[in-house]
C-alpha cells in the first residue's frame, strides 16, 4: 500500500474528504462516481414457479445461491412450490435473515445453475437496461456495501420470523454507488480474477478432503493395513472403552462451546459472532481437553449427528442436550477415536438404534444407553496410534490449505474495500 493511499484512508477515518473525492449520504467516493437508487439499476422479480421447477435454492455464505439438495443433501422446502419465485442465471436474491458474516442479510447472484426457485420470503431482482455491468454489483453486495443503507432503513431490533424488518419499497429505494462503466468493468474483472484464484484453491482442498475420506474408510475399517501390523481387530461396545461424563458447571465457566463441522468444539461467540446460550449456565456440562461430545441433531455432512473431541481449549461447557463422554484408560487412543467418529463409522449403529423420523427439538431420538451400547472396531493400541498419526498428517495438509484460502479471502476482502469505495482507482 502506497503512502498516498494510507494517507487517504487516514483522512477518511477522521471524517475528512481527500482531494478528488466527495462526501455522499452513504460514504466518501471519487467525484466522478454517482449515487443512484437501487431501483434504477435493478427491478424486482416475482416470477411464479408455473413450470413447477424443483431446483430449490438456498443462500450459502460460501456457495451463494445453491441447490438445497446439493447443500443439505435433502430438500427442506415445502411440497407445494408453485408460490416460489423462479430465478434465472444472473438474477439476485436477498435473504433478510442474519447469518454468520452477514449481519444485515446476504445478497447473492445465481451463478451455479441456469435456473431455480427460491422462497417467497426472499427479495428477488434482476438488472435493468441501465445496468450494463451487474458483475460489479455482485461484488458490491458481497462486500456489504449496502449494509449502511439497510441499517438506516430497517427498524432496529424488529424482526418477523427471524427476518430483518425492511420493506420492499425501502429496499429498492436504498442508495448505491455508480462509478463510470469502464471503471465498474475493470473493478469487476480484478475481483472476479481473485475469486477464480480462491476457487482453484478450494478445488484443491476438496480433492485433499476426498483423499482423506478414502484413506479413513480404508485404514479405520482394516481394509488396508499399515506396514508392520497384522494382529486381529476386535469388536467392542462403546461403554467398555468410554464413560459418560455429566459434570455440571459449578465453577461458573463461560466458555460456551458449540459443535461445528469444520472447527469441532468451538466457542459460540467465535463461531456465531454472538452468544446463543441461555443466561444460566450452571446446568451445562463442563468438559476438559480430550473429552468428547455428541450432538444428536442433523447437520450438513452429519446425517446422524456429529461427535467431536475438545482440542481447541483446556476447558469449556456444552448444552446438556449433548451426550458427553471421556476415555476410560490408556488402552484406547483419543486421536484414533476422533478419526473413527469423524469418518461416520458410528452412523450405521446410531441408525439402527434411532427411531426413524422421530425427533425432539430437532434431535435424533436415540437413548443414551443405546448410544453407549454401539459397537466399535478396534485394533491394538500401537496400530491405533499409527493410524491416527497418518490421518493427522493428512489433516495438517488440509489445515494448511484452509489457512491459505482464508488468507486469500482476507486479501480479497481488503481489495474489495479499497476498489469498491474508490480509495484505490483502477486504470481503464
C-alpha positions as CSV (number, residue, x, y, z in Angstrom):
1,X,0.0,0.0,0.0
2,X,1.4,3.4,-1.1
3,X,1.8,6.3,1.4
4,X,-0.7,8.2,-0.6
5,X,-3.4,5.5,-0.2
6,X,-2.6,5.2,3.5
7,X,-3.0,9.0,3.9
8,X,-6.3,8.9,2.1
9,X,-7.6,6.1,4.3
10,X,-6.5,8.0,7.5
11,X,-8.2,11.2,6.2
12,X,-11.5,9.3,5.6
13,X,-11.3,7.7,9.0
14,X,-11.0,11.1,10.5
15,X,-14.1,12.2,8.6
16,X,-12.1,14.4,6.2
17,X,-12.7,14.4,2.4
18,X,-9.4,13.9,0.4
19,X,-8.8,15.9,-2.7
20,X,-10.6,14.5,-5.7
21,X,-13.4,12.9,-3.5
22,X,-16.8,14.0,-2.3
23,X,-19.0,13.1,0.8
24,X,-22.3,11.4,0.0
25,X,-25.1,10.2,2.1
26,X,-23.6,6.7,2.2
27,X,-19.8,7.3,2.2
28,X,-16.9,9.2,0.7
29,X,-16.4,8.4,-3.0
30,X,-14.4,9.8,-6.0
31,X,-16.0,12.9,-7.5
32,X,-16.7,11.2,-10.8
33,X,-18.8,8.5,-9.2
34,X,-22.6,8.9,-9.0
35,X,-25.1,7.8,-6.4
36,X,-28.4,6.3,-7.6
37,X,-31.4,4.4,-6.1
38,X,-31.2,0.6,-6.2
39,X,-34.4,0.6,-8.3
40,X,-32.6,2.4,-11.2
41,X,-30.2,-0.4,-11.6
42,X,-32.4,-3.3,-10.6
43,X,-36.0,-4.4,-10.9
44,X,-37.9,-6.6,-8.5
45,X,-38.6,-10.2,-9.8
46,X,-41.7,-12.1,-8.7
47,X,-42.0,-14.8,-11.4
48,X,-44.1,-17.5,-10.0
49,X,-43.0,-21.1,-10.5
50,X,-45.7,-22.0,-13.0
51,X,-43.3,-24.5,-14.7
52,X,-43.0,-26.5,-11.4
53,X,-39.2,-26.3,-11.2
54,X,-37.9,-28.4,-8.4
55,X,-34.4,-27.0,-8.1
56,X,-35.0,-25.3,-4.8
57,X,-32.2,-22.8,-3.9
58,X,-30.9,-21.6,-0.6
59,X,-28.4,-18.9,0.2
60,X,-25.0,-20.1,1.4
61,X,-22.2,-17.8,2.6
62,X,-19.6,-19.8,0.6
63,X,-21.5,-21.1,-2.4
64,X,-24.1,-18.3,-3.0
65,X,-27.4,-19.5,-4.4
66,X,-27.1,-23.3,-4.2
67,X,-29.5,-26.2,-4.5
68,X,-30.8,-27.4,-1.2
69,X,-30.2,-30.9,-2.3
70,X,-26.5,-30.1,-3.0
71,X,-26.1,-28.1,0.2
72,X,-28.2,-30.1,2.8
73,X,-28.2,-33.4,1.0
74,X,-32.0,-33.1,1.2
75,X,-34.8,-30.7,0.4
76,X,-36.2,-28.6,3.3
77,X,-38.7,-26.7,1.2
78,X,-42.5,-27.1,1.3
79,X,-44.0,-29.7,-1.1
80,X,-46.0,-27.0,-2.9
81,X,-43.5,-24.8,-4.7
82,X,-45.9,-23.0,-7.1
83,X,-45.7,-19.9,-5.0
84,X,-41.9,-19.9,-5.1
85,X,-40.0,-17.3,-7.2
86,X,-38.4,-18.5,-10.4
87,X,-34.8,-17.2,-10.9
88,X,-32.6,-17.3,-14.0
89,X,-28.8,-17.2,-14.1
90,X,-27.7,-13.7,-13.3
91,X,-30.7,-12.9,-11.1
92,X,-30.2,-11.7,-7.5
93,X,-31.8,-12.8,-4.2
94,X,-31.7,-11.1,-0.8
95,X,-32.2,-13.1,2.4
96,X,-33.2,-10.7,5.2
97,X,-32.2,-13.1,8.0
98,X,-29.0,-12.8,9.9
99,X,-26.3,-15.3,9.1
100,X,-22.6,-15.7,10.1
101,X,-20.7,-12.8,8.4
102,X,-23.9,-11.2,7.1
103,X,-25.3,-9.1,9.9
104,X,-27.8,-7.4,7.6
105,X,-28.6,-10.4,5.5
106,X,-27.0,-11.7,2.3
107,X,-27.5,-10.8,-1.3
108,X,-26.3,-13.4,-3.8
109,X,-26.3,-13.9,-7.6
110,X,-27.5,-17.1,-9.3
111,X,-24.3,-18.4,-11.0
112,X,-24.3,-22.2,-10.5
113,X,-27.4,-23.1,-12.4
114,X,-29.4,-21.9,-15.4
115,X,-32.5,-21.5,-13.2
116,X,-34.0,-22.4,-9.9
117,X,-36.7,-21.4,-7.4
118,X,-36.4,-19.6,-4.0
119,X,-38.7,-19.0,-1.1
120,X,-41.1,-16.0,-1.5
121,X,-39.5,-14.7,1.7
122,X,-36.5,-13.7,-0.4
123,X,-36.5,-10.3,-2.2
124,X,-35.5,-11.1,-5.8
125,X,-34.4,-8.8,-8.5
126,X,-32.6,-8.6,-11.9
127,X,-30.7,-5.9,-13.7
128,X,-32.4,-3.1,-15.6
129,X,-31.4,-1.9,-19.1
130,X,-29.4,0.9,-17.4
131,X,-27.3,-1.6,-15.6
132,X,-24.5,-2.6,-18.0
133,X,-22.2,-4.3,-15.5
134,X,-24.2,-6.4,-13.0
135,X,-21.0,-8.2,-12.1
136,X,-19.8,-5.0,-10.4
137,X,-22.8,-5.1,-8.1
138,X,-22.3,-8.8,-7.3
139,X,-19.0,-7.8,-5.6
140,X,-20.6,-4.6,-4.3
141,X,-23.3,-6.5,-2.4
142,X,-20.8,-9.2,-1.3
143,X,-18.6,-6.6,0.3
144,X,-21.5,-5.4,2.4
145,X,-21.6,-2.0,0.8
146,X,-25.4,-1.9,1.2
147,X,-25.3,-2.6,4.9
148,X,-25.2,1.0,5.9
149,X,-28.4,1.7,3.9
150,X,-30.2,-1.4,5.2
151,X,-29.3,-0.5,8.8
152,X,-30.7,3.0,8.3
153,X,-33.9,1.8,6.7
154,X,-34.6,-1.2,8.9
155,X,-36.4,-0.9,12.2
156,X,-33.6,-1.8,14.7
157,X,-34.3,-5.0,16.7
158,X,-37.6,-5.6,14.9
159,X,-37.7,-9.0,13.3
160,X,-40.5,-11.1,11.9
161,X,-39.8,-14.9,11.9
162,X,-36.1,-14.0,12.2
163,X,-36.2,-11.7,9.2
164,X,-34.9,-8.1,9.3
165,X,-37.9,-5.7,9.2
166,X,-37.2,-3.8,6.0
167,X,-40.0,-3.1,3.5
168,X,-39.6,-4.0,-0.2
169,X,-40.1,-0.3,-1.2
170,X,-37.4,0.9,1.2
171,X,-35.0,-1.8,0.0
172,X,-35.3,-0.6,-3.6
173,X,-35.0,3.0,-2.5
174,X,-31.6,2.3,-1.0
175,X,-28.8,4.4,-2.4
176,X,-25.9,2.6,-4.2
177,X,-22.8,4.0,-5.9
178,X,-22.4,4.1,-9.7
179,X,-18.8,4.5,-11.0
180,X,-18.2,5.1,-14.7
181,X,-19.0,2.0,-16.7
182,X,-15.4,1.3,-17.8
183,X,-14.3,1.6,-14.1
184,X,-17.1,-0.8,-13.0
185,X,-16.0,-3.4,-15.5
186,X,-12.3,-3.1,-14.6
187,X,-13.1,-3.4,-10.8
188,X,-15.3,-6.4,-11.6
189,X,-12.6,-8.1,-13.7
190,X,-10.0,-7.7,-10.9
191,X,-12.3,-9.1,-8.2
192,X,-13.5,-12.0,-10.4
193,X,-9.9,-13.0,-11.1
194,X,-9.3,-13.1,-7.3
195,X,-12.4,-15.3,-7.0
196,X,-11.0,-17.7,-9.5
197,X,-7.8,-18.0,-7.5
198,X,-9.8,-18.8,-4.4
199,X,-12.0,-21.2,-6.4
200,X,-8.9,-23.2,-7.7
201,X,-7.5,-23.4,-4.2
202,X,-10.9,-24.6,-2.8
203,X,-11.0,-27.2,-5.6
204,X,-7.6,-28.5,-4.5
205,X,-8.8,-28.5,-0.9
206,X,-11.9,-30.5,-1.8
207,X,-9.6,-33.1,-3.6
208,X,-7.5,-33.4,-0.5
209,X,-10.5,-33.8,1.7
210,X,-11.9,-36.6,-0.6
211,X,-8.5,-38.3,-0.5
212,X,-8.5,-38.2,3.3
213,X,-12.1,-39.6,3.4
214,X,-11.0,-42.5,1.3
215,X,-8.0,-43.1,3.5
216,X,-10.2,-43.1,6.6
217,X,-12.5,-45.7,5.2
218,X,-9.6,-47.9,4.3
219,X,-7.5,-47.6,7.5
220,X,-10.2,-47.3,10.1
221,X,-12.0,-50.5,8.9
222,X,-8.9,-52.6,8.4
223,X,-9.4,-52.9,4.7
224,X,-5.9,-51.5,4.3
225,X,-3.2,-52.3,6.9
226,X,-0.2,-50.2,7.5
227,X,3.3,-51.9,7.2
228,X,4.3,-53.9,10.3
229,X,0.7,-54.7,11.6
230,X,-1.1,-57.9,11.3
231,X,-2.9,-58.5,14.6
232,X,-6.7,-59.2,14.7
233,X,-9.1,-56.3,15.3
234,X,-11.8,-56.7,17.9
235,X,-15.4,-55.5,18.1
236,X,-16.1,-53.7,21.4
237,X,-19.0,-51.9,22.9
238,X,-18.5,-48.1,23.3
239,X,-19.4,-48.3,27.1
240,X,-16.4,-50.6,27.6
241,X,-13.9,-48.1,26.4
242,X,-15.5,-44.7,27.4
243,X,-17.7,-43.5,30.3
244,X,-20.4,-40.9,30.2
245,X,-19.4,-37.6,31.6
246,X,-22.1,-35.3,33.2
247,X,-20.1,-32.9,35.5
248,X,-22.1,-29.7,35.9
249,X,-20.7,-26.2,35.5
250,X,-20.5,-25.4,39.2
251,X,-17.4,-23.2,38.7
252,X,-19.2,-20.6,36.5
253,X,-17.2,-21.3,33.3
254,X,-18.4,-19.0,30.5
255,X,-16.6,-20.7,27.6
256,X,-19.8,-22.0,25.9
257,X,-18.9,-24.4,23.1
258,X,-20.9,-25.5,20.0
259,X,-20.2,-28.3,17.5
260,X,-19.0,-27.1,14.1
261,X,-18.4,-29.4,11.2
262,X,-15.2,-27.7,10.2
263,X,-13.9,-26.5,13.6
264,X,-15.2,-29.1,16.0
265,X,-16.0,-27.9,19.5
266,X,-15.6,-24.1,19.2
267,X,-16.6,-21.1,21.3
268,X,-20.1,-19.9,20.3
269,X,-19.1,-16.3,20.2
270,X,-16.1,-17.1,17.9
271,X,-18.4,-19.1,15.6
272,X,-21.7,-17.1,15.6
273,X,-20.2,-13.7,16.4
274,X,-22.7,-13.7,19.3
275,X,-23.7,-15.8,22.3
276,X,-26.7,-18.0,21.8
277,X,-26.6,-19.9,25.1
278,X,-29.0,-19.3,28.0
279,X,-28.0,-16.8,30.8
280,X,-28.0,-19.6,33.4
281,X,-25.2,-22.0,32.5
282,X,-24.9,-23.8,35.8
283,X,-26.7,-26.8,34.2
284,X,-24.2,-27.1,31.3
285,X,-21.7,-29.9,31.2
286,X,-18.1,-29.0,32.0
287,X,-15.6,-30.5,29.5
288,X,-11.8,-30.8,29.7
289,X,-9.4,-31.1,26.8
290,X,-9.7,-34.6,25.3
291,X,-13.3,-35.1,26.2
292,X,-16.0,-35.9,23.5
293,X,-19.4,-34.5,22.9
294,X,-22.2,-35.9,20.6
295,X,-24.8,-33.5,19.1
296,X,-27.8,-35.6,18.1
297,X,-29.1,-33.0,15.6
298,X,-28.7,-33.3,11.9
299,X,-26.2,-31.0,10.2
300,X,-24.6,-30.8,6.7
301,X,-22.4,-33.9,6.3
302,X,-23.6,-35.4,9.5
303,X,-26.9,-37.2,8.9
304,X,-26.8,-38.9,12.3
305,X,-25.3,-36.1,14.3
306,X,-21.6,-35.2,15.0
307,X,-19.2,-36.4,17.6
308,X,-16.3,-34.1,18.3
309,X,-13.4,-34.0,20.6
310,X,-12.3,-31.0,22.6
311,X,-8.9,-30.0,21.4
312,X,-9.0,-26.2,21.0
313,X,-9.4,-25.2,24.7
314,X,-8.3,-26.6,28.1
315,X,-11.9,-26.4,29.4
316,X,-15.4,-25.4,28.2
317,X,-19.1,-26.0,28.7
318,X,-21.7,-27.5,26.4
319,X,-25.5,-27.8,26.4
320,X,-26.9,-30.7,28.5
321,X,-28.6,-31.8,25.2
322,X,-25.2,-33.1,24.2
323,X,-24.1,-36.6,25.1
324,X,-20.6,-36.2,26.7
325,X,-18.0,-38.8,27.5
326,X,-14.3,-39.5,28.0
327,X,-11.9,-42.4,27.5
328,X,-11.6,-44.8,30.5
329,X,-8.0,-45.7,30.2
330,X,-4.8,-45.7,28.0
331,X,-5.9,-48.8,26.0
332,X,-7.7,-46.6,23.5
333,X,-6.2,-43.6,21.6
334,X,-8.2,-40.4,21.8
335,X,-6.8,-39.4,18.4
336,X,-7.9,-42.7,16.9
337,X,-11.4,-42.4,18.3
338,X,-11.6,-38.8,17.0
339,X,-10.8,-40.0,13.5
340,X,-13.2,-43.0,13.8
341,X,-16.1,-40.8,14.7
342,X,-15.3,-38.2,12.1
343,X,-15.3,-41.0,9.4
344,X,-19.0,-41.6,10.3
345,X,-18.3,-45.2,11.2
346,X,-20.8,-45.0,14.1
347,X,-23.6,-43.9,11.7
348,X,-24.8,-47.5,11.0
349,X,-25.1,-48.2,14.7
350,X,-26.9,-45.0,15.5
351,X,-29.3,-45.5,12.6
352,X,-30.2,-49.0,13.9
353,X,-30.9,-47.6,17.4
354,X,-32.7,-44.4,16.4
355,X,-36.4,-44.2,15.7
356,X,-36.5,-43.1,12.1
357,X,-38.3,-39.7,11.7
358,X,-38.8,-39.3,15.5
359,X,-37.1,-36.1,16.6
360,X,-37.5,-34.0,19.8
361,X,-36.5,-30.3,19.3
362,X,-34.7,-31.3,16.1
363,X,-32.7,-34.0,17.9
364,X,-32.4,-37.6,16.8
365,X,-34.4,-39.9,19.1
366,X,-31.7,-42.1,20.4
367,X,-31.5,-43.3,24.1
368,X,-28.2,-42.7,26.0
369,X,-27.9,-46.4,26.9
370,X,-28.4,-47.3,23.2
371,X,-25.7,-44.9,22.2
372,X,-23.1,-46.3,24.6
373,X,-24.1,-49.8,23.5
374,X,-22.9,-49.1,20.0
375,X,-20.3,-51.4,18.5
376,X,-16.8,-50.1,17.6
377,X,-14.0,-51.9,15.8
378,X,-10.6,-51.5,17.5
379,X,-7.0,-52.6,16.6
380,X,-4.3,-52.9,19.2
381,X,-3.2,-49.6,20.8
382,X,0.1,-49.3,18.8
383,X,-1.8,-49.7,15.5
384,X,-4.4,-47.2,16.7
385,X,-1.7,-44.6,17.3
386,X,0.0,-45.2,13.9
387,X,-3.3,-44.9,12.0
388,X,-4.1,-41.7,13.9
389,X,-0.6,-40.3,13.0
390,X,-1.2,-41.0,9.3
391,X,-4.6,-39.4,9.3
392,X,-3.4,-36.4,11.4
393,X,-0.7,-35.8,8.8
394,X,-3.5,-35.6,6.2
395,X,-5.3,-33.2,8.5
396,X,-2.3,-30.9,8.7
397,X,-2.1,-30.7,4.9
398,X,-5.8,-29.8,4.8
399,X,-5.4,-27.2,7.6
400,X,-2.5,-25.5,5.7
401,X,-4.7,-25.3,2.6
402,X,-7.6,-23.9,4.6
403,X,-5.3,-21.3,6.1
404,X,-4.0,-20.3,2.6
405,X,-7.6,-20.0,1.4
406,X,-8.6,-17.9,4.4
407,X,-5.6,-15.6,3.8
408,X,-6.6,-15.3,0.1
409,X,-10.2,-14.4,1.2
410,X,-8.9,-11.8,3.6
411,X,-6.8,-10.3,0.8
412,X,-9.8,-10.2,-1.5
413,X,-11.9,-8.6,1.3
414,X,-9.3,-5.8,1.8
415,X,-9.1,-5.4,-2.0
416,X,-12.9,-5.0,-2.2
417,X,-13.0,-2.3,0.4
418,X,-10.3,-0.3,-1.5
419,X,-11.7,-0.8,-5.0
420,X,-15.4,-0.5,-4.3
421,X,-15.0,2.7,-2.4
422,X,-12.6,4.2,-5.0
423,X,-9.8,4.7,-2.4
424,X,-7.7,2.8,-5.0
425,X,-8.5,3.8,-8.5
426,X,-8.0,1.4,-11.4
427,X,-6.6,2.3,-14.8
428,X,-9.1,1.9,-17.6
